[in-house]
Amino acid sequence: MDALGRKVLVAAFDGWNDAGEAASSAIAHLRNSGSYEPVFSVDPELYFDYQYTRPQLETDGEGRRSLRWPETTILRPTRVSEGPELWLLTGVEPARAWQAFCGELIDVALREDISGFVSLGSMMSDVPHTRPISVFMGSESEQVRTTLGLERSTYEGPVGILSVLTAGADAADIPSASLWASVPHYVAGHTPSPKATLALLDKLGELTGAPIPPGELATEAIAWEASIDAAAADDEEMTEYIHQLERTRDTWDSPEASGDAIAQEFERYLRRSDGPGKPGDGRSGRDDPRR
């Protein structure tokens, strides 16, 4: 836990990095469970394509209408804590100028004496909804890996903004770690996925030592799983497919299984996700002809 220090910036983004809305929901849960205030927001004109991420027209309780523009914001807790502080970085993946975007955010992190950086992501994978959600836990820092027992990814290929931010944190000597939850690809119609969100938050608590109350997530996860059970019950082909995934997962979890099975699944996912099947689009990467 000391590897990430006392002031940890936790990041998640909507879109490519957020299958089943698991990562963005984790940040929303943290924000709703505490008291936060904004420290910094990027200028949306510099980084977002409004044809892709459109501003939203909203009406408040008094009937006033206003535009809400896409944003990426760093928030800090307003209550003093004796234990680790979880700062939040949340927003929309930018459409342009990624290096400048990350440079701004890392500069703010350095200014605010952030001691550690944790990125949260979620990916569509060939895993069953009936088993515990797998979470890949990785770091490029040997000290962080040794202290926290994390993996080092050997992946090479296209990446999202989380990977760029993590590289920026490492370059600025801010220790970093990455958490990626595997969301069953066949549950696209059952979004959000509270079971995956809960898995990410559990691992985040383990890494940082920060207490994270689950709230209603455990109950919601049970209901989510039951809804998929009900949908699959009327489809023999789907039921058999889920049984196949369960057998594969049980083999991974057996004492004889390789310890880096989850890491290998993570890397297979990234290699196939530059196109159809990228997280958040509701399709399995198995359909990608470039896999």
Secondary structure as UniProt FT lines:
FT   HELIX           2..4
FT   STRAND          7..14
FT   TURN            16..17
FT   HELIX           19..21
FT   HELIX           22..33
FT   STRAND          36..41
FT   HELIX           44..47
FT   TURN            50..52
FT   STRAND          56..59
FT   TURN            61..62
FT   STRAND          65..68
FT   STRAND          72..77
FT   STRAND          85..92
FT   HELIX           98..111
FT   TURN            112..113
FT   STRAND          116..125
FT   TURN            129..130
FT   STRAND          135..138
FT   HELIX           142..148
FT   HELIX           161..171
FT   TURN            172..173
FT   STRAND          176..184
FT   HELIX           185..187
FT   TURN            188..189
FT   HELIX           194..208
FT   TURN            215..216
FT   HELIX           217..233
FT   HELIX           236..253
FT   TURN            255..256
FT   TURN            259..260
FT   HELIX           261..272
FT   TURN            276..277
FT   TURN            279..280
FT   HELIX           285..287
FT   TURN            289..290
//
